[in-house]
Amino acid sequence: QLIGFGTFASGKRAARMGRNPKTGEPLKIAASKTVKFSAGKAFKDAVNKRKK
């Protein structure tokens, strides 16, 4: 956690079916782990600040 910036957390992606774009052949995409980011209030406010 970075105070005022946001929080990083681990997440999971389920296995799913995909498709080879070149051949159109269906293929199985394995389950995997990923990183999730949740922006903090101070960061959101700084990014969305109105310009006068």
GIDA-V156193 format. One record per residue. N is the residue number from 0. PHI is phi in whole degrees, -180 to 180 (999 if undefined). Layout:
[[N,PHI] [N,PHI]]
This chain:
[[0,999] [1,-114] [2,-55] [3,83] [4,-98] [5,160] [6,-129] [7,-104] [8,-144] [9,-86] [10,-141] [11,-122] [12,-114] [13,-74] [14,-67] [15,-154] [16,-92] [17,-126] [18,-144] [19,-71] [20,-66] [21,-79] [22,-103] [23,79] [24,-72] [25,-69] [26,-146] [27,-92] [28,-100] [29,-70] [30,-64] [31,-150] [32,-100] [33,-143] [34,-107] [35,-113] [36,-122] [37,-120] [38,-70] [39,-82] [40,-61] [41,-62] [42,-67] [43,-60] [44,-63] [45,-66] [46,-72] [47,-96] [48,-62] [49,-74] [50,-99] [51,-100]]
